[in-house]
Amino acid sequence: MDNPTKYAAGILGGLDYPFQNAQALTYFNKLITEGYTGAQSQSLYGINFNDAKELTDELFVGLVDDGLIGKIIATRLFQGGTTNTHIVNAVDPTTHQATMVNAPTQGANGMTLDGVNQLMRANIFPNVDILVQNNVSFGIIGGTNGQSENAMGVLQTATKRMTQFPRNTNDDYVGDVYGSGGGRILFANADSTGFWMYSRRAAADIEVYQDGVSKGTDNSQQGSLPNLEVFVGARNNNGTADSFTTGNIWFDTWATSMTDVEAANYSSRILTFNAGLGR
């Protein structure tokens, strides 16, 4: 536990669950401000409001216990079923609030994208928000297999990039950080579901994970961080969106680099949270 004292939970009068983590309480209060209700919790996830609060609290307490909470720059948990709740940065609702473009469908399974022109602007500009190119992780959870690309990322010129295609059009995984060729992890992959995370710990230490399990490594000495905004559900290609996604996305994260153990722990915490919401 991050604090043995349970936080009073009456800020908005509707929180009777005794939160143990202050960040979880702040996040959940923001969701309520944006319209999340107990009726929605029941209809969306089949659980009562206190169970939704407890799942959220346990996630944050676990991230503290694992030493991960301080690594996370922004993450969206896609809880609450609406645009206003899904764009909230869970670790700090005052920063990095996302923007939906062309109205992706919002619901219990996060956002559903049409593969044509819908996306989420992450409000992450790597050269400003991440700074150190050899200390970065980013990832998403895709909930529908068979997606056309399930892309997230940004490409600026040919050598400043952060992109992830868990299932490319040729049934390949393509992960790419800061360079064309070097730094690319490519392997045959027909399964786009699960928690996909890309971590760069050093120029010669790049790794991709699916549900906390390593899928490949590479190294790269080239490139630098882009200063364009990263997109989720598409790629920001020098200012123009391309590589649009179909299917569901219900989690994104931007963090400093993680070890194998940290990646496994992070995946376990997030997947447990999502399982509690029935997805």
Secondary structure, DSSP 8 states (H G I E B T S, - for coil): ---SS-----TTS---S--S-HHHHHHHHHHHHTT--HHHHHHHHSS-HHHHHHHHHHHHHHHHHTT-GGGEEEEE---SSSHHHHT--TT-TTS---EEES--EEETTEEEEESSS-EEE----HHHHT--TTSEEEEEEE--TT-S---EEEEETTTEEEEEESS-TTSEEEEEESSSSTTEEEEE-----EEEEEEEEETTEEEEEETTEEEEEE---------S--EESSEEETTEEES--EEEEEEEEEES---HHHHHHHHHHHHHHHHHTT-
